[in-house]
Every structure is written in structure tokens, then in C-alpha cells.
Amino acid sequence: MVAFKFRLEKVLSVREILEERAKNEWALQERLAREERLKLAHLEEQEQEIKDFGYQQSDIEMRQAMYSFLNVLKLRIERQVSRLMEQERITSEAKEAWLRARKETKKVLTLRDKQYASFVKEEQRKEQQVLDDMRSHLLG
């Protein structure tokens, strides 16, 4: 039996490499988005702690200081929300790029599978023809 040779093997290899790179980029961006979510959660937790502490204070100056700090913290939270939204947009684009690369790889894999199935069928046909010829010579 002759060995199967897929003539687009190099194309397939390149597409698999590109897919792997895109997958790694998406994983990196997902990790960065997770870090941004954690930063936001930390700021929100800090805001709640300051509110809890400040509302227990009866001193007016302490409460005014708390409100001033809360205003600053609110700005930090808004900036963090913006950073998170931007990172999630980048993450989404990276995921889409990976899915596109994966789709391109699958196209070539499907083509290879079809060509291999055709190759196997042709080899089986040739083998059957040889067997039929041998049988006809033995019987004839």
C-alpha cells in the first residue's frame, strides 16, 4: 500500500500554529480581564468598608473626610470600570480571532480527511482489482 501524502500539510501546520498563537493570546487577555475584575472587586469592597466605618462615626469631621475619600474612590472605581470594559472588549476580539483561526484549521483538516477517505477507497479498489485478476487467472 502506498503511503498517503496530503499536499497541503504545510498549510495545515501553519494554520495549527496560528490557531495555537491565537488561543494563547486569548488566554492571556482573559487572564488580564480577570485581574481587572479583581481590582474592581477590591475597590468596591474598600468602598463598602469605608461606608460601614464612616456610618458608625458620630464625629462630623470624620464623616466629611469619609465622604471626600468616597468621592475619590468613586472616581477610581469609574476608571477601573472603564479599564475593565476595554479589557473585556480586547478579550472578546482575541476570542473571535481564535475562533476564526480554529475554523480555518478545521477547513483544512476536513479537506485532509476527505482526501484520505478517497485515498483509502481508491487503494481498496486497486486491491480488489488485483484480487479479481488473480482469481480470474486461477479459474481461467
N, CA, C and O of each residue as an XYZ file, in Angstrom:
560
protein
N       0.850     -1.180      0.000
C       0.000      0.000      0.000
C       0.896      1.244      0.000
O       1.885      1.309      0.730
N       0.541      2.205     -0.811
C       1.273      3.463     -0.921
C       0.877      4.364      0.251
O      -0.281      4.392      0.665
N       1.853      5.092      0.773
C       1.573      5.979      1.908
C       0.771      7.196      1.444
O       1.004      7.730      0.359
N      -0.174      7.624      2.278
C      -0.992      8.796      1.963
C      -0.148     10.054      2.116
O       0.556     10.225      3.112
N      -0.224     10.919      1.135
C       0.528     12.162      1.153
C      -0.465     13.310      0.953
O      -1.061     13.435     -0.117
N      -0.643     14.137      1.968
C      -1.541     15.298      1.871
C      -0.717     16.480      1.390
O       0.224     16.899      2.064
N      -1.061     17.014      0.238
C      -0.223     18.042     -0.368
C      -0.330     19.395      0.329
O       0.492     20.277      0.081
N      -1.318     19.576      1.188
C      -1.465     20.840      1.927
C      -1.012     20.707      3.382
O      -1.453     21.460      4.250
N      -0.141     19.756      3.635
C       0.317     19.505      5.013
C       0.991     20.743      5.620
O       0.793     21.047      6.796
N       1.780     21.449      4.819
C       2.445     22.658      5.323
C       1.432     23.749      5.647
O       1.581     24.470      6.633
N       0.415     23.866      4.823
C      -0.657     24.846      5.090
C      -1.345     24.491      6.405
O      -1.623     25.363      7.229
N      -1.611     23.216      6.587
C      -2.234     22.760      7.827
C      -1.350     23.079      9.025
O      -1.845     23.543     10.052
N      -0.071     22.840      8.910
C       0.855     23.122     10.009
C       0.850     24.606     10.362
O       0.819     24.971     11.537
N       0.880     25.451      9.348
C       0.867     26.902      9.584
C      -0.437     27.310     10.270
O      -0.432     28.100     11.215
N      -1.536     26.769      9.790
C      -2.834     27.120     10.399
C      -2.917     26.635     11.839
O      -3.485     27.325     12.685
N      -2.368     25.472     12.133
C      -2.367     24.979     13.514
C      -1.519     25.877     14.409
O      -1.880     26.139     15.556
N      -0.387     26.347     13.879
C       0.463     27.264     14.659
C      -0.272     28.577     14.912
O      -0.259     29.096     16.029
N      -0.909     29.109     13.878
C      -1.657     30.360     14.039
C      -2.811     30.196     15.027
O      -3.097     31.091     15.822
N      -3.464     29.046     14.964
C      -4.553     28.780     15.906
C      -4.029     28.729     17.342
O      -4.641     29.287     18.252
N      -2.912     28.068     17.536
C      -2.326     27.958     18.879
C      -1.925     29.336     19.411
O      -2.152     29.650     20.579
N      -1.333     30.143     18.550
C      -0.963     31.505     18.961
C      -2.193     32.317     19.347
O      -2.193     33.014     20.361
N      -3.237     32.222     18.535
C      -4.467     32.960     18.821
C      -5.088     32.479     20.135
O      -5.612     33.278     20.911
N      -5.024     31.193     20.371
C      -5.563     30.620     21.613
C      -4.773     31.131     22.816
O      -5.355     31.475     23.845
N      -3.449     31.179     22.683
C      -2.613     31.686     23.777
C      -2.866     33.165     24.027
O      -2.882     33.606     25.176
N      -3.061     33.930     22.967
C      -3.361     35.363     23.115
C      -4.694     35.550     23.824
O      -4.823     36.417     24.688
N      -5.686     34.742     23.462
C      -6.985     34.837     24.128
C      -6.849     34.489     25.611
O      -7.441     35.154     26.460
N      -6.079     33.458     25.921
C      -5.875     33.068     27.320
C      -5.199     34.199     28.099
O      -5.564     34.474     29.242
N      -4.223     34.843     27.484
C      -3.543     35.970     28.129
C      -4.521     37.113     28.386
O      -4.562     37.669     29.483
N      -5.299     37.455     27.380
C      -6.261     38.554     27.537
C      -7.337     38.206     28.565
O      -7.802     39.078     29.299
N      -7.725     36.954     28.618
C      -8.711     36.513     29.621
C      -8.137     36.652     31.031
O      -8.838     37.060     31.957
N      -6.867     36.311     31.183
C      -6.214     36.460     32.490
C      -6.148     37.930     32.888
O      -6.393     38.271     34.046
N      -5.819     38.802     31.939
C      -5.767     40.243     32.227
C      -7.148     40.776     32.597
O      -7.263     41.627     33.480
N      -8.184     40.295     31.943
C      -9.552     40.713     32.273
C      -9.922     40.254     33.683
O     -10.563     40.987     34.436
N      -9.513     39.037     34.029
C      -9.782     38.530     35.380
C      -9.098     39.411     36.423
O      -9.681     39.703     37.467
N      -7.865     39.835     36.144
C      -7.143     40.723     37.065
C      -7.864     42.065     37.211
O      -7.943     42.618     38.308
N      -8.384     42.578     36.109
C      -9.123     43.847     36.164
C     -10.414     43.688     36.975
O     -10.800     44.597     37.710
N     -11.075     42.544     36.843
C     -12.283     42.281     37.642
C     -11.942     42.218     39.129
O     -12.691     42.724     39.964
N     -10.809     41.594     39.456
C     -10.385     41.506     40.852
C     -10.069     42.893     41.419
O     -10.417     43.188     42.562
N      -9.414     43.740     40.626
C      -9.117     45.102     41.066
C     -10.405     45.866     41.345
O     -10.511     46.581     42.341
N     -11.379     45.708     40.458
C     -12.666     46.382     40.650
C     -13.357     45.866     41.905
O     -13.899     46.652     42.683
N     -13.343     44.581     42.103
C     -13.969     43.996     43.298
C     -13.284     44.509     44.566
O     -13.942     44.780     45.570
N     -11.965     44.638     44.510
C     -11.220     45.154     45.662
C     -11.620     46.604     45.963
O     -11.823     46.968     47.122
N     -11.731     47.417     44.928
C     -12.135     48.819     45.128
C     -13.554     48.909     45.684
O     -13.823     49.721     46.570
N     -14.449     48.089     45.175
C     -15.831     48.088     45.668
C     -15.898     47.603     47.113
O     -16.687     48.113     47.909
N     -15.077     46.629     47.444
C     -15.012     46.134     48.825
C     -14.473     47.229     49.742
O     -14.976     47.430     50.847
N     -13.458     47.925     49.277
C     -12.884     49.030     50.044
C     -13.927     50.128     50.252
O     -14.018     50.705     51.336
N     -14.706     50.411     49.221
C     -15.764     51.425     49.333
C     -16.778     51.030     50.406
O     -17.190     51.852     51.224
N     -17.171     49.758     50.386
C     -18.156     49.291     51.366
C     -17.598     49.350     52.785
O     -18.313     49.716     53.718
N     -16.327     48.991     52.953
C     -15.708     49.048     54.282
C     -15.668     50.484     54.815
O     -15.916     50.727     55.996
N     -15.356     51.415     53.935
C     -15.297     52.827     54.357
C     -16.690     53.326     54.712
O     -16.853     54.066     55.682
N     -17.689     52.934     53.945
C     -19.061     53.326     54.268
C     -19.464     52.755     55.621
O     -20.023     53.459     56.461
N     -19.173     51.468     55.826
C     -19.528     50.838     57.105
C     -18.831     51.539     58.264
O     -19.448     51.799     59.297
N     -17.566     51.841     58.096
C     -16.809     52.523     59.143
C     -17.344     53.942     59.360
O     -17.556     54.361     60.498
N     -17.559     54.672     58.277
C     -17.978     56.070     58.378
C     -19.351     56.240     58.989
O     -19.578     57.179     59.752
N     -20.251     55.364     58.672
C     -21.609     55.485     59.203
C     -21.664     55.192     60.700
O     -22.629     55.556     61.372
N     -20.640     54.543     61.212
C     -20.581     54.281     62.649
C     -20.019     55.477     63.415
O     -20.102     55.523     64.643
N     -19.453     56.437     62.700
C     -18.819     57.593     63.329
C     -19.855     58.674     63.606
O     -20.719     58.961     62.777
N     -19.749     59.255     64.773
C     -20.662     60.349     65.103
C     -19.978     61.702     64.885
O     -20.645     62.736     64.851
N     -18.684     61.695     64.741
C     -17.927     62.922     64.534
C     -18.174     63.444     63.111
O     -17.950     62.727     62.136
N     -18.629     64.682     63.002
C     -18.964     65.293     61.711
C     -17.723     65.411     60.822
O     -17.797     65.158     59.620
N     -16.594     65.790     61.401
C     -15.371     65.929     60.604
C     -14.949     64.577     60.019
O     -14.476     64.498     58.885
N     -15.126     63.541     60.796
C     -14.781     62.193     60.323
C     -15.695     61.800     59.159
O     -15.246     61.204     58.179
N     -16.966     62.138     59.277
C     -17.905     61.817     58.201
C     -17.589     62.623     56.939
O     -17.690     62.100     55.830
N     -17.214     63.865     57.101
C     -16.854     64.690     55.944
C     -15.612     64.117     55.254
O     -15.536     64.074     54.026
N     -14.664     63.686     56.045
C     -13.466     63.070     55.479
C     -13.840     61.789     54.727
O     -13.301     61.494     53.660
N     -14.776     61.039     55.312
C     -15.230     59.805     54.664
C     -15.867     60.123     53.316
O     -15.587     59.445     52.327
N     -16.720     61.143     53.263
C     -17.376     61.493     52.007
C     -16.361     61.983     50.972
O     -16.492     61.680     49.786
N     -15.380     62.715     51.400
C     -14.332     63.167     50.478
C     -13.574     61.972     49.909
O     -13.325     61.894     48.706
N     -13.215     61.049     50.788
C     -12.497     59.864     50.331
C     -13.375     59.002     49.428
O     -12.893     58.422     48.455
N     -14.668     58.920     49.756
C     -15.586     58.138     48.923
C     -15.700     58.736     47.515
O     -15.827     58.006     46.533
N     -15.654     60.067     47.428
C     -15.702     60.701     46.104
C     -14.475     60.324     45.280
O     -14.585     60.024     44.091
N     -13.306     60.342     45.918
C     -12.079     59.947     45.237
C     -12.161     58.468     44.834
O     -11.798     58.088     43.721
N     -12.638     57.665     45.756
C     -12.760     56.226     45.484
C     -13.755     55.965     44.360
O     -13.551     55.070     43.541
N     -14.818     56.736     44.321
C     -15.824     56.579     43.261
C     -15.185     56.846     41.887
O     -15.468     56.137     40.921
N     -14.329     57.865     41.807
C     -13.621     58.139     40.554
C     -12.698     56.986     40.167
O     -12.610     56.615     38.996
N     -12.020     56.429     41.153
C     -11.142     55.286     40.888
C     -11.948     54.091     40.396
O     -11.518     53.368     39.498
N     -13.103     53.894     40.985
C     -13.980     52.785     40.571
C     -14.448     53.005     39.132
O     -14.465     52.068     38.334
N     -14.828     54.241     38.800
C     -15.279     54.535     37.436
C     -14.160     54.286     36.423
O     -14.400     53.727     35.353
N     -12.939     54.702     36.764
C     -11.804     54.450     35.871
C     -11.557     52.950     35.727
O     -11.258     52.458     34.639
N     -11.688     52.233     36.846
C     -11.462     50.783     36.802
C     -12.540     50.104     35.956
O     -12.250     49.160     35.220
N     -13.780     50.582     36.059
C     -14.852     50.026     35.233
C     -14.526     50.244     33.751
O     -14.733     49.352     32.928
N     -14.018     51.427     33.421
C     -13.631     51.717     32.030
C     -12.506     50.796     31.566
O     -12.550     50.270     30.455
N     -11.496     50.601     32.421
C     -10.396     49.696     32.071
C     -10.913     48.270     31.880
O     -10.502     47.567     30.957
N     -11.814     47.860     32.759
C     -12.375     46.515     32.664
C     -13.157     46.348     31.361
O     -13.018     45.334     30.677
N     -13.969     47.332     31.024
C     -14.756     47.249     29.787
C     -13.832     47.169     28.564
O     -14.082     46.392     27.643
N     -12.769     47.972     28.561
C     -11.814     47.936     27.459
C     -11.119     46.581     27.384
O     -10.946     46.029     26.297
N     -10.723     46.049     28.529
C     -10.057     44.747     28.553
C     -11.002     43.644     28.100
O     -10.584     42.720     27.402
N     -12.258     43.727     28.482
C     -13.220     42.719     28.046
C     -13.464     42.805     26.537
O     -13.693     41.785     25.887
N     -13.414     44.021     25.979
C     -13.538     44.187     24.531
C     -12.342     43.521     23.836
O     -12.510     42.800     22.852
N     -11.144     43.770     24.354
C      -9.926     43.173     23.788
C      -9.980     41.653     23.903
O      -9.601     40.938     22.976
N     -10.454     41.168     25.049
C     -10.577     39.721     25.271
C     -11.557     39.112     24.274
O     -11.303     38.047     23.710
N     -12.659     39.783     24.066
C     -13.659     39.297     23.120
C     -13.094     39.243     21.699
O     -13.341     38.286     20.965
N     -12.342     40.266     21.318
C     -11.722     40.265     19.992
C     -10.705     39.130     19.868
O     -10.610     38.489     18.822
N      -9.952     38.884     20.929
C      -8.972     37.802     20.908
C      -9.669     36.447     20.774
O      -9.189     35.561     20.067
N     -10.786     36.299     21.447
C     -11.532     35.038     21.350
C     -12.073     34.854     19.937
O     -12.014     33.755     19.386
N     -12.598     35.927     19.351
C     -13.098     35.851     17.980
C     -11.974     35.484     17.007
O     -12.173     34.692     16.085
N     -10.796     36.066     17.223
C      -9.647     35.744     16.362
C      -9.281     34.266     16.490
O      -8.977     33.606     15.496
N      -9.312     33.755     17.712
C      -9.011     32.336     17.924
C     -10.054     31.453     17.236
O      -9.708     30.459     16.598
N     -11.335     31.821     17.369
C     -12.393     31.025     16.744
C     -12.269     31.035     15.219
O     -12.506     30.018     14.568
N     -11.897     32.187     14.654
C     -11.681     32.252     13.203
C     -10.508     31.363     12.794
O     -10.592     30.635     11.805
N      -9.410     31.425     13.562
C      -8.239     30.604     13.256
C      -8.585     29.121     13.372
O      -8.136     28.308     12.564
N      -9.372     28.781     14.364
C      -9.795     27.394     14.572
C     -10.639     26.908     13.391
O     -10.496     25.779     12.923
N     -11.512     27.788     12.930
C     -12.371     27.451     11.789
C     -11.524     27.202     10.533
O     -11.792     26.272      9.772
N     -10.509     28.035     10.325
C      -9.628     27.857      9.163
C      -8.855     26.534      9.260
O      -8.675     25.843      8.257
N      -8.408     26.193     10.451
C      -7.706     24.925     10.636
C      -8.647     23.755     10.348
O      -8.261     22.785      9.695
N      -9.876     23.854     10.838
C     -10.837     22.766     10.629
C     -11.164     22.567      9.148
O     -11.411     21.446      8.704
N     -11.162     23.666      8.391
C     -11.415     23.525      6.949
C     -10.355     22.633      6.301
O     -10.680     21.740      5.517
N      -9.098     22.880      6.632
C      -8.016     22.097      6.040
C      -8.056     20.659      6.570
O      -7.802     19.714      5.823
N      -8.374     20.496      7.855
C      -8.485     19.147      8.414
C      -9.594     18.355      7.725
O      -9.432     17.169      7.438
N     -10.708     19.008      7.466
C     -11.819     18.354      6.781
C     -11.402     17.937      5.376
O     -11.715     16.835      4.925
N     -10.695     18.827      4.692
C     -10.205     18.506      3.357
C      -9.252     17.313      3.413
O      -9.335     16.410      2.581
N      -8.355     17.311      4.389
C      -7.419     16.189      4.530
C      -8.176     14.881      4.785
O      -7.866     13.849      4.190
N      -9.170     14.940      5.677
C      -9.947     13.734      5.977
C     -10.670     13.204      4.738
O     -10.722     11.994      4.513
N     -11.225     14.115      3.937
C     -11.918     13.691      2.712
C     -10.938     13.077      1.720
O     -11.223     12.055      1.096
N      -9.776     13.720      1.584
C      -8.773     13.177      0.658
C      -8.264     11.827      1.140
O      -8.013     10.935      0.330
N      -8.108     11.667      2.456
C      -7.647     10.386      2.992
C      -8.699      9.297      2.746
O      -8.365      8.174      2.367
N      -9.962      9.641      2.963
C     -11.033      8.663      2.731
C     -11.061      8.264      1.253
O     -11.252      7.093      0.925
N     -10.871      9.233      0.376
C     -10.830      8.958     -1.059
C      -9.625      8.080     -1.396
O      -9.731      7.158     -2.204
N      -8.493      8.367     -0.783
C      -7.267      7.591     -0.983
C      -7.474      6.138     -0.557
O      -7.110      5.214     -1.284
N      -8.058      5.945      0.624
C      -8.307      4.593      1.142
C      -9.257      3.844      0.224
O      -9.052      2.664     -0.060
N     -10.282      4.517     -0.236
C     -11.255      3.886     -1.133
C     -10.578      3.460     -2.433
O     -10.817      2.359     -2.927
N      -9.741      4.323     -2.982
C      -9.025      4.000     -4.222
C      -8.065      2.832     -4.015
O      -7.967      1.954     -4.871
N      -7.358      2.814     -2.891
C      -6.438      1.707     -2.596
C      -7.201      0.392     -2.455
O      -6.745     -0.655     -2.916
N      -8.359      0.459     -1.817
C      -9.175     -0.751     -1.673
C      -9.676     -1.238     -3.045
O      -9.736     -2.438     -3.311
N     -10.029     -0.285     -3.894
C     -10.479     -0.637     -5.238
C      -9.352     -1.325     -6.023
O      -9.578     -2.330     -6.698
N      -8.137     -0.769     -5.923
C      -6.981     -1.354     -6.612
C      -6.687     -2.756     -6.079
O      -6.401     -3.683     -6.837
N      -6.765     -2.880     -4.761
C      -6.515     -4.183     -4.144
C      -7.544     -5.207     -4.608
O      -7.206     -6.353     -4.903
N      -8.791     -4.784     -4.668
C      -9.859     -5.682     -5.113
C      -9.651     -6.074     -6.570
O      -9.908     -7.215     -6.955
N      -9.187     -5.129     -7.376
C      -8.927     -5.415     -8.784
C      -7.807     -6.457     -8.930
O      -7.896     -7.360     -9.761
N      -6.760     -6.319     -8.118
C      -5.658     -7.295     -8.149
C      -6.178     -8.671     -7.737
O      -5.838     -9.680     -8.355
N      -6.995     -8.706     -6.697
C      -7.562     -9.991     -6.249
C      -8.454    -10.605     -7.316
O      -8.420    -11.814     -7.546
N      -9.248     -9.768     -7.964
C     -10.123    -10.275     -9.038
C      -9.285    -10.824    -10.195
O      -9.611    -11.867    -10.762
N      -8.203    -10.116    -10.544
C      -7.337    -10.598    -11.620
C      -6.697    -11.935    -11.248
O      -6.608    -12.840    -12.078
N      -6.256    -12.052    -10.003
C      -5.639    -13.297     -9.536
C      -6.659    -14.421     -9.585
O      -6.333    -15.532    -10.001
N      -7.879    -14.151     -9.170
C      -8.929    -15.157     -9.164
C      -9.269    -15.588    -10.584
O      -9.480    -16.773    -10.844
N      -9.322    -14.632    -11.499
C      -9.657    -14.977    -12.877
C      -8.540    -15.800    -13.533
O      -8.826    -16.667    -14.360
N      -7.266    -15.541    -13.175
C      -6.166    -16.336    -13.705
C      -6.172    -17.745    -13.132
O      -5.851    -18.705    -13.833
N      -6.536    -17.873    -11.864
C      -6.595    -19.201    -11.246
C      -7.738    -20.031    -11.819
O      -7.597    -21.233    -12.044
N      -8.873    -19.371    -12.051
C     -10.038    -20.097    -12.540
C     -10.013    -20.280    -14.061
O     -10.622    -21.205    -14.598
N      -9.298    -19.382    -14.738
C      -9.312    -19.369    -16.190
C      -8.337    -20.227    -16.834
O      -8.277    -20.279    -18.063
